[in-house]
Amino acid sequence: MDWQRLGPRLRRFLAHRFADLLLIALLVLILFPIFWMFVSSFKTNQEILESRAILPSRWQLRNYVDLWKQVNFGLYFRNSLIVCGTTMIVVTLLATFSGYALARFRFPGADAFGMAVLATQLIPGILFLLPLYQIFVFIKNKLGVPLIGTNLGAIILYIAFFLPLSLWILRSFFASIPRELEEAALIDGCTPFGAFWRVALPLAAPGIVATAIYVFLTAWDELLFAWVLNVKTIPVGIRLYVGQYVNRFDLMMAASVVVTLPVLITFFLMQRQMISGLTAGAVKE
């Protein structure tokens, strides 16, 4: 078929249908592992290992009961909520105020500080593993503050990890908000903090929500540092279903479905803020 001989409308139609097929293939590639995880959570361990069928021969909910008994999964689930929730709140608050300050105020070293914050993301996180472990041991021995095997240690660690990138993201959001809006608020009698609170903060809400979700999900899925520091979070708990002598893939799939629910709930509750515009129609040209 000669592509050049086709009419422009037909070429456009074929291009759109080809893009649709690519999108469908991409969705299948992304969603099939989630579908496999869901249906496998209703299979027995033997059926997962031996059967080639996608759907279980008999749907049963025993895995969702046994996962709480095989491992004290409730403890890991509660710890993850505490660690990830606290980290998300603290990082979002610090990044919001710091990002606004970097975007709006000029002070000596502001550019250097911003670049230094961004440069921290160029260092692989694995390089911090041994030094952080030694620092935590030193603090325990010298100050008597236990950070290894505690939620406090994980919270401090995750705040230090996620704050630099969160600060940079929110700095970009605040920098994209026209200054004219805040100047108009100042003329109307607002204080600088009032202009920030009533004008800049609502307009930056999509960025703040996106940053909070990024922090929560990244902390929710983190395994390496939690495993080494002996913090009882969900990734560590799921890892315990696969051991040297027993591999309970059925319980692992059920646990994966359970821990996915808070992520889905968080997304559906905040999707409107994520997709809303920042300053659409706020300033007339």
C-alpha positions as CSV (number, residue, x, y, z in Angstrom):
1,M,0.0,0.0,0.0
2,D,1.4,3.4,-1.1
3,W,1.0,5.7,2.0
4,Q,1.4,8.8,-0.1
5,R,-1.6,7.9,-2.3
6,L,-4.0,7.7,0.6
7,G,-6.1,10.7,1.4
8,P,-5.2,12.9,4.3
9,R,-8.3,11.9,6.2
10,L,-7.7,8.2,5.7
11,R,-4.0,8.6,6.7
12,R,-5.1,10.5,9.9
13,F,-7.7,7.8,10.6
14,L,-5.1,5.0,10.2
15,A,-2.6,6.8,12.4
16,H,-5.1,7.3,15.1
17,R,-6.2,3.6,15.0
18,F,-2.5,2.5,15.1
19,A,-2.0,4.8,18.2
20,D,-5.0,3.2,19.8
21,L,-3.6,-0.3,19.3
22,L,-0.3,0.8,20.8
23,L,-2.1,2.2,23.8
24,I,-4.2,-0.9,24.3
25,A,-1.0,-3.1,24.1
26,L,0.6,-0.8,26.6
27,L,-2.4,-1.0,29.0
28,V,-2.4,-4.8,28.7
29,L,1.3,-4.9,29.5
30,I,0.8,-2.8,32.6
31,L,-2.4,-4.3,33.9
32,F,-1.8,-8.0,33.3
33,P,0.6,-8.4,36.2
34,I,-1.9,-6.7,38.5
35,F,-4.7,-9.0,37.1
36,W,-2.4,-12.0,37.6
37,M,-1.6,-11.0,41.2
38,F,-5.3,-10.7,41.9
39,V,-6.4,-14.1,40.5
40,S,-3.4,-15.8,42.0
41,S,-4.4,-14.6,45.4
42,F,-7.4,-17.0,45.2
43,K,-5.3,-20.0,44.1
44,T,-3.5,-22.6,46.3
45,N,0.3,-22.5,46.4
46,Q,0.4,-25.8,44.5
47,E,-1.9,-24.5,41.8
48,I,0.3,-21.4,41.3
49,L,3.4,-23.6,40.9
50,E,1.9,-26.4,38.7
51,S,-1.1,-25.1,36.9
52,R,-0.9,-23.2,33.6
53,A,-4.5,-21.9,33.8
54,I,-4.9,-18.2,34.4
55,L,-8.0,-18.5,36.5
56,P,-8.1,-20.6,39.7
57,S,-9.9,-23.9,39.5
58,R,-11.8,-23.0,42.7
59,W,-12.0,-19.5,44.1
60,Q,-11.3,-19.5,47.8
61,L,-10.6,-16.8,50.4
62,R,-8.4,-18.9,52.7
63,N,-5.2,-17.0,51.6
64,Y,-6.7,-13.8,53.0
65,V,-7.2,-15.4,56.3
66,D,-3.9,-17.3,56.5
67,L,-1.7,-14.3,55.6
68,W,-2.4,-12.7,59.0
69,K,-1.5,-16.0,60.8
70,Q,1.6,-17.1,58.9
71,V,3.3,-13.7,59.6
72,N,2.1,-11.0,62.1
73,F,1.1,-9.0,59.1
74,G,-1.1,-6.6,61.1
75,L,2.0,-5.3,62.8
76,Y,3.8,-4.7,59.5
77,F,0.7,-3.0,58.0
78,R,0.3,-0.7,61.0
79,N,4.0,0.2,61.1
80,S,3.9,1.0,57.4
81,L,0.9,3.3,57.9
82,I,2.7,5.1,60.8
83,V,6.1,5.4,59.0
84,C,4.8,6.4,55.6
85,G,2.0,8.7,56.9
86,T,4.4,10.5,59.2
87,T,7.0,10.8,56.5
88,M,4.5,12.1,54.0
89,I,3.2,14.8,56.3
90,V,6.6,16.0,57.5
91,V,8.2,16.0,54.1
92,T,5.2,17.8,52.4
93,L,5.2,20.5,55.1
94,L,8.9,21.1,55.0
95,A,9.1,21.0,51.2
96,T,6.1,23.3,50.8
97,F,7.5,26.1,52.9
98,S,11.1,25.6,51.7
99,G,10.0,25.4,48.0
100,Y,8.1,28.6,48.3
101,A,11.0,30.4,49.9
102,L,13.4,29.3,47.2
103,A,10.9,30.3,44.5
104,R,9.9,33.7,45.8
105,F,12.8,35.1,47.9
106,R,16.3,35.9,46.8
107,F,19.0,35.5,49.4
108,P,22.8,34.9,49.2
109,G,23.5,31.3,48.2
110,A,19.9,30.5,47.0
111,D,21.0,29.2,43.6
112,A,23.9,27.2,45.1
113,F,21.6,25.7,47.7
114,G,19.1,24.7,45.1
115,M,21.7,23.0,43.0
116,A,23.2,21.3,46.0
117,V,19.7,19.9,46.9
118,L,19.3,18.6,43.3
119,A,22.8,17.2,43.3
120,T,22.0,14.9,46.2
121,Q,19.8,12.9,43.8
122,L,22.7,12.1,41.6
123,I,24.3,9.8,44.3
124,P,23.0,6.2,44.3
125,G,21.1,5.6,47.5
126,I,22.9,2.2,48.1
127,L,26.1,4.2,48.8
128,F,24.4,5.6,52.0
129,L,23.5,2.1,53.4
130,L,26.6,1.3,55.3
131,P,27.4,4.8,56.6
132,L,23.8,5.3,57.7
133,Y,23.9,2.0,59.6
134,Q,27.1,3.0,61.3
135,I,25.7,6.4,62.2
136,F,22.6,4.8,63.7
137,V,24.8,2.4,65.7
138,F,26.9,5.4,66.9
139,I,23.8,7.3,68.0
140,K,22.5,4.3,69.9
141,N,25.9,3.7,71.7
142,K,26.6,7.4,72.5
143,L,23.1,8.9,73.0
144,G,21.1,5.9,73.9
145,V,18.5,6.6,71.1
146,P,17.5,3.4,69.3
147,L,17.1,4.0,65.6
148,I,17.7,0.5,64.3
149,G,14.6,-1.7,64.3
150,T,12.3,1.2,65.2
151,N,9.8,3.3,63.4
152,L,11.6,6.5,64.4
153,G,14.8,5.4,62.6
154,A,12.8,4.7,59.4
155,I,10.9,8.0,59.6
156,I,14.2,10.0,60.0
157,L,15.8,8.1,57.1
158,Y,12.9,8.5,54.7
159,I,12.5,12.2,55.5
160,A,16.2,12.7,54.6
161,F,15.8,10.7,51.4
162,F,12.6,12.2,50.0
163,L,12.9,15.9,51.2
164,P,15.4,17.1,48.5
165,L,13.5,15.9,45.5
166,S,10.2,17.0,47.0
167,L,11.6,20.5,47.7
168,W,12.7,20.8,44.1
169,I,9.4,19.7,42.7
170,L,7.4,22.2,44.8
171,R,9.9,24.9,44.1
172,S,9.1,24.5,40.4
173,F,5.3,24.6,41.1
174,F,5.5,27.8,43.1
175,A,7.8,29.4,40.5
176,S,5.2,28.7,37.8
177,I,2.6,30.7,39.7
178,P,2.4,34.3,38.4
179,R,3.7,36.8,41.0
180,E,0.9,39.2,39.9
181,L,-1.6,37.2,41.9
182,E,0.3,37.6,45.1
183,E,1.0,41.2,44.4
184,A,-2.7,41.8,43.9
185,A,-3.4,40.2,47.3
186,L,-0.8,42.4,48.9
187,I,-2.5,45.5,47.4
188,D,-5.8,44.3,48.8
189,G,-4.3,44.2,52.3
190,C,-3.0,40.7,52.7
191,T,0.2,40.2,54.6
192,P,3.0,38.2,52.8
193,F,2.0,35.1,54.7
194,G,-1.6,35.8,53.9
195,A,-0.8,36.0,50.2
196,F,1.0,32.7,50.5
197,W,-1.8,31.0,52.5
198,R,-4.8,32.3,50.5
199,V,-3.3,32.6,46.9
200,A,-0.1,30.6,46.3
201,L,-1.0,27.5,48.5
202,P,-4.4,26.8,46.8
203,L,-2.9,27.2,43.4
204,A,0.0,24.9,44.2
205,A,-2.4,22.2,45.6
206,P,-2.0,19.8,42.7
207,G,1.7,19.9,43.1
208,I,1.5,19.4,46.8
209,V,-0.9,16.5,46.4
210,A,1.3,14.9,43.8
211,T,4.4,15.3,46.0
212,A,2.6,13.8,49.0
213,I,1.5,10.8,46.9
214,Y,5.0,10.4,45.6
215,V,6.5,10.4,49.1
216,F,3.9,8.0,50.4
217,L,4.1,5.5,47.6
218,T,7.9,5.5,47.5
219,A,8.2,5.0,51.3
220,W,5.4,2.3,51.1
221,D,7.4,0.2,48.6
222,E,10.9,0.7,50.0
223,L,12.5,-2.6,51.0
224,L,16.3,-2.4,51.0
225,F,16.9,0.0,53.9
226,A,13.9,-1.3,55.9
227,W,15.3,-4.8,55.6
228,V,18.9,-3.8,56.6
229,L,17.7,-1.6,59.5
230,N,15.2,-4.3,60.7
231,V,12.2,-2.1,60.4
232,K,8.9,-4.1,60.3
233,T,7.2,-2.5,57.3
234,I,5.0,-4.1,54.7
235,P,7.8,-4.9,52.1
236,V,9.7,-6.7,54.8
237,G,6.6,-8.6,55.9
238,I,5.8,-9.7,52.3
239,R,9.4,-10.9,51.9
240,L,9.0,-13.3,54.8
241,Y,6.5,-15.3,52.9
242,V,9.4,-16.5,50.7
243,G,12.1,-18.2,52.7
244,Q,14.8,-20.8,52.5
245,Y,12.5,-23.8,53.2
246,V,9.0,-22.6,52.5
247,N,7.8,-20.4,49.6
248,R,4.1,-19.3,50.1
249,F,3.4,-17.5,46.8
250,D,-0.3,-17.8,47.5
251,L,0.0,-15.8,50.7
252,M,2.4,-13.3,49.0
253,M,-0.2,-12.6,46.3
254,A,-3.0,-12.1,48.8
255,A,-0.8,-9.8,50.9
256,S,0.1,-7.8,47.7
257,V,-3.6,-7.3,47.0
258,V,-4.2,-6.1,50.6
259,V,-1.3,-3.6,50.6
260,T,-2.5,-2.2,47.2
261,L,-5.8,-1.1,48.6
262,P,-4.4,2.0,50.6
263,V,-2.6,3.1,47.4
264,L,-5.8,2.9,45.3
265,I,-7.9,4.7,48.0
266,T,-5.3,7.4,48.2
267,F,-5.3,7.9,44.5
268,F,-9.0,7.9,44.0
269,L,-9.5,10.4,46.9
270,M,-6.9,12.8,45.5
271,Q,-7.2,12.4,41.7
272,R,-9.2,15.6,41.3
273,Q,-6.4,17.7,42.8
274,M,-3.8,15.9,40.8
275,I,-5.4,16.6,37.4
276,S,-6.7,20.1,38.1
277,G,-5.0,23.0,36.6
278,L,-2.6,25.3,38.4
279,T,-3.5,28.8,37.3
280,A,-6.0,28.2,34.4
281,G,-7.7,31.5,33.7
282,A,-6.3,33.2,36.8
283,V,-4.5,36.0,34.9
284,K,-5.9,37.8,31.9
285,E,-3.6,38.7,29.1
